[in-house]
Amino acid sequence: MYCDGEKVFVEEDDICMTCENYVKEFSCPLLLALGAGDVFMEDNLVVTKCGFYKEFKRLLHIIKESDENEDDNTY
């Protein structure tokens, strides 16, 4: 993670990439504080442990159409 002016950049090595606060809701208190200028980062930082971290898991399901729906071709 690093800052450039008022922008915060998250890198692939940061655990933010798999955090629900970043991926799903973009409501991470750390990123919001950095973006608002409430806290400052002087150097690059690799985030490996964070008190706000919530693991985000994608759950995908394949749904097959039933035979009943094949005859119903309404548009």
C-alpha positions in Angstrom: 0.0 0.0 0.0 1.2 3.5 -0.7 0.0 7.0 -1.0 0.5 9.5 -3.8 -0.9 12.8 -2.8 -4.4 12.3 -1.6 -4.8 8.9 -3.4 -4.3 5.5 -1.6 -3.1 2.6 -3.8 -3.5 -1.0 -2.6 -1.1 -3.6 -4.1 -1.6 -7.3 -4.7 0.6 -8.2 -1.7 -1.8 -6.5 0.7 -4.4 -8.6 2.4 -6.9 -5.8 1.5 -7.3 -7.6 -1.8 -9.2 -10.4 0.0 -10.9 -8.3 2.6 -14.7 -7.8 2.6 -14.3 -4.2 3.6 -12.3 -3.5 0.5 -13.7 -5.9 -2.1 -17.5 -5.8 -1.3 -18.3 -2.7 0.6 -15.3 -0.3 0.4 -15.8 0.7 4.0 -12.4 0.0 5.4 -11.7 2.4 8.3 -7.9 2.4 7.5 -8.3 3.3 3.8 -11.0 5.9 4.6 -8.7 7.6 7.2 -5.8 7.6 4.8 -8.0 9.0 2.0 -9.4 11.7 4.2 -6.0 12.7 5.5 -6.8 11.9 9.1 -3.7 9.7 9.2 -0.5 9.8 7.1 1.8 7.1 5.7 5.4 8.2 5.2 6.6 5.1 3.3 5.3 2.1 1.4 3.5 -0.5 3.6 2.6 -4.1 3.0 -0.6 -4.9 5.0 -0.3 -8.4 6.4 -2.2 -8.0 9.7 -5.1 -5.6 10.2 -7.7 -5.3 12.9 -10.4 -4.5 10.4 -9.8 -7.5 8.2 -12.8 -9.7 7.3 -12.1 -12.5 4.8 -14.2 -12.2 1.7 -15.1 -15.5 0.0 -17.0 -15.7 -3.3 -19.7 -18.3 -3.4 -20.8 -19.2 -6.9 -23.4 -21.8 -7.7 -24.3 -23.2 -11.1 -28.0 -23.4 -11.6 -29.3 -25.8 -14.2 -32.6 -25.1 -15.9 -35.3 -27.7 -15.2 -37.0 -29.5 -18.1 -40.2 -27.6 -17.3 -38.6 -24.3 -18.3 -37.3 -25.5 -21.6 -40.8 -25.4 -23.2 -41.5 -21.9 -22.0 -39.7 -19.8 -24.6 -41.4 -16.5 -24.0 -39.5 -13.3 -24.7 
